[in-house]
Amino acid sequence: MDPQIIATEECRIRAFNRSENYLNIIANLEQGVTKLKVSFRFIKRERGGWHPFLYAMSVDVCKFFDGSFKNPLTTIIYDYLVAYTNLNHSCPYLVFRTII
């Protein structure tokens, strides 16, 4: 992430127990954003290391929120995250604090 555009205050994965983890991301937008792309992949630990598991994809957040990008996996992930974030509208994103 470019620190001139976004300042990450916290980005942490915490282990709750052997099977559950928590992800905290707190970031401040330093400039307005008109294009936003998020890449993610699922990984799992096996044979002493982290390995890709099932999915690796990139999502254009602007297209997702304006309804032109439909994918069941991204919809499921967003439905889970919507209660915990203020990232909830289409582009442009103005300067503000984002909590994911």
N, C-alpha and C positions, 0 to 999 in steps of 0.2 A: 504494500500500500504506500502510495506517495504521501509523505508527511505534510506536504504543502496543501493537499486536498483533504486528508482525513488524519486526525490525531487519535491514535488508539490509547485510551486511558487504561483499559484492562482487557486482557484476552487470556482466559485461564480455563483449563479443564481440570475439574476436581473429581477425585474418586469418592463416591458416596459409600459404596460397598463393593464387593467383588464383581457385581453384575451391573451397577449403575454409576454413571458419571454425570457431572453437571458442567455445562459450558456457559461461561460468562463473557460477554463482549460489551464493552462500553467504549463508544467512539464519538468524537466531535467532528462534524463537518466544518472545515475551515473555508471552503468555497462551495458555491452551489453546484449541484450535479445534475446533468441532463441525460447522461448515459450511465447505466449501472449494470454490471455483469457480475454474477456470483458463481464461482466454481466450487464444487464439493465432490467428495467421494466417501464411500463407506469403507472403512478398513477394520480388520479384526486381528487380534493377536493370536498367532499360532506358530509353532516350531521356533519359539524364541525371538520372533520379530513381528512387525506389523505388515500385513499383506492386504492388497485390494480385495474387496468383498462386494460382489454384485454390481454396484453402480458407481460411475464417475460421470458427471455431467456439468454443463454450464448453463446458466439461466439468465436471460436478459430480463432483469427485474422490471424495467419499464414496460416491456411487452406483457409480462405476466400480470401486472396490476391493471393494465388497460384492457385485458381480456383477450388479446390476440395470440397469446401463447398458452396452450392448454396441455398439461401433462399430469396424469394422475399422481405420480410420485411427488412432484413439486407442490401440488395441491394438498396432499396429505401432510407434508412437512410444514407448509404454511399454516394449515389448520391447527397443528400442534403449537407452533410458535406464536400465533397471533395474540394469545393471552399474555405473552411475556415481552412483547416488543412494541415500539412506536413506529416501526417501519411498515406503514400500512396504506400507502396511497401511491398513485402513479407519479411519474416524473413531471416536472423537475423537483428535486429536493433542495431546499434552501439551507442556509447555515443553521444547524441545530444539533442537539445532543441525541444520539441514537443509543438505545439500549436493546441488545439482543440477548 
